[in-house]
Amino acid sequence: MKRMLGIDFGVARTGIAVSDPLGMMAQGVGTIHSGKIDKVAQQICDYVKEYDADTIVVGLPKNMDNSVGERGRACIEFGDLLKEMTNCQVVMWDERLSTVSAHGFLNETNTRGKKRKAVVDTVAATIILQNYMDFKIKKG
């Protein structure tokens, strides 16, 4: 079975996570310092090759009323670019509160300062991917 990538696409940083080969567990693999959207997408393509992924799960930030704002539209644009650049299925996944959950996890592990800033996006990507995989397992 091919792997999946989880992406927390951000203005300053983009977090990356990968699934295990069985699609049951997500693991953070890194953070890309965001710049031009095409350069970030190219780096994601490198992860696709490295992990032999066939699915990319991009976090879609939605407002609490389920509407999609400016940041959400940027993520959809990024997802569309990834579809063009890879042969992967790209899934937009509701990421509401994933960053809040990531901060909660980092609070529990007492991760502070620069170290926290460096990993919060990777943790958020891991949460996004794990939530998607849990949904797929429950759905059957």
Secondary structure as UniProt FT lines:
FT   STRAND          3..8
FT   STRAND          13..19
FT   TURN            21..22
FT   STRAND          26..33
FT   HELIX           37..51
FT   STRAND          53..60
FT   TURN            64..65
FT   HELIX           70..85
FT   STRAND          89..94
FT   TURN            96..97
FT   HELIX           98..108
FT   TURN            109..110
FT   HELIX           113..139
//
